[in-house]
């Protein structure tokens, strides 16, 4: 058994300089490479019936759970569109049906606005995923909007849900 005296403690003290006693503010070390966001976009026009939305929902579930194995912080933002795009809740995303035309570019445009305001690429790994049944009243504008997104994102995906017969709605 070792017994220490006050003298032993005095001799064991390490010399501290005034520089060592300065106040140090704790700054959290945020690992920005550990953040990911899925921007889920879906056409909710009348032709996107429940079965098609179920297919899209299944994909988003798998994508979200896969990204959770890769990144510490994963968020998902839901955007619906027909002629106009808007950010909605998950419940609205899978249960909303709208009438009117289909302008795919509106969903991609809103995704780009979200990236520029809330999810800067230097802090977020960005995955934009879009599902539709293939209808688009302005495909050239959609193409240009997607091209503007590409440099900002890790991946931009498009899923076209076909008729049961296997034909695309563009071919029908």
N, C-alpha and C positions, 0 to 999 in steps of 0.2 A: 504494500500500500504506500502510495506517494502522498506526502503532506506538503502543501505549499504555504509559505508564509507571506506576509505583506511585502517583505523585502524581495521575495521571488517575483511577485507581481510587478513591483516597480522596475525591476531589471528587465522584465519581459515586455514592458510597454514599448510600442513602436512610436517613433518620433513622428508627429503630425505637423505639417506646415500649415500656415493660414490658408494657403492655396487649396489644401486638401479639405478644408472645412467649408468651402463655398457651397451654396445651395444649388442642387442639381434638380431641375424640373424633369419629371418622368415624361418621356414622349413615347407613345405607343409606336411600335414598328409595324406598320400596316403593309402586308404583302399584297400589293395590288394584283399580282399575277394569280392570286387565289380567288378573284372575283369573276363571276360569269353571270351574264343575263341572257335569257331567251326572250326574244321579242316574237311572240306567237301572233300571227296574223291569219284571220280566216274570213273568207267570203261568206256572208250570212244572207245572201239573196235567197229568194224563194226556192230556187232549184237545189240548194244545199239542205236536204232533208236530214232527219235525225240519224239515219244509218251512216251517211257520209260524215256527219259531225262525230260520230262514235269512232270512226276510223282515224280522223284527225286527233281526237282526244287520246286515243291509244298511242299514237306516235309521240305526242307531246309528253305523255307520262313517261315513256321510255327515254326520250331525250333528256328530260329533267333529271330522272334518276341516274342516268349514265353520267351526266355532267356533275352530279353530286359526288360521284366517286373520284372525280378529277380535281374539282375545285372546292375550297372550304365554304365559300359563300355563293349560292346560286339563287338568282331571282328570276321570276317569270312575269312578263308584262303581257296582257291580253289586248289585242286590237281587233275590232270587227269592222267590216266595211261592206257597203253595197255601192252607193254612189259617193258617200262620205265615210271617212274613217273616224273612229273614236276609241279611246282607252276605256275598257270595261272591266268588270269583275269576272272572276272565273265562271260564276253561275251564269251571268249574262252571255259570256263568250260561247258557251255550249248550248244555250237555250234560246237565243235571239233569232228571230226570222224577220227579215225586212223585205219590202217589195221595191221594185225599181231596177235600174240598170246595175251593171257591175263595172266599176272602175278600180282595177287592181292597184294602179299607181297610188291611189289615195292612202292605202294601207302602208305601202312602202315609204311614202312621203312622211307620214306620221312617225314611222319607225326612225327615219333619219332625224327628224326633229327631236325625238326622245334621246337619241344618241348624242346629238349636239348639246342638249341641255342637261341631261341627267346621267348619262352613261358614257363619259369620255373614253375613247379607246385606250388611252394610256393608263387607265385604271380598271378597265373592264374587258373581259373576253366576251365578245358580242356574237350571238348566234341569232340570226333572223330566219324564222321558219314560216312559210306561207302555205296554206291549203285552200284549194278552190276546186270547182268542178270543171274548170277550163274556160268559162265564159269571161271575156274581157272586151269591153267596148272601145278601149283605146290601147291596144297592145304596144304601139310604138312609144307612147308616153311611159308605159310601164317599164319597157326595156331601158329607157333612158334613166328612169328613177332607180332601177336596180343597179345600173352601172355606177351611179353616184354613191351607192351604198357599199360597193365592193371594197374600196380601200379602207373603210372604217371597221369592217367586220372580220371575224375569224371564219365565218361561214354564212352564206346566204342560201337557203334552201327553198325549193318549190315542190309541193306535192299536189298532183292532180288526181282527184278521185273520180274514177270512171263509172259509167253505167254498169249495171250487172252483166250486160252482154259483153263487156270488155271494150266497147268502143268509147273513144273519147267524146266528150260533148262537142269538141271542135269538129269532129268527123260526122257526128249524127245529123 
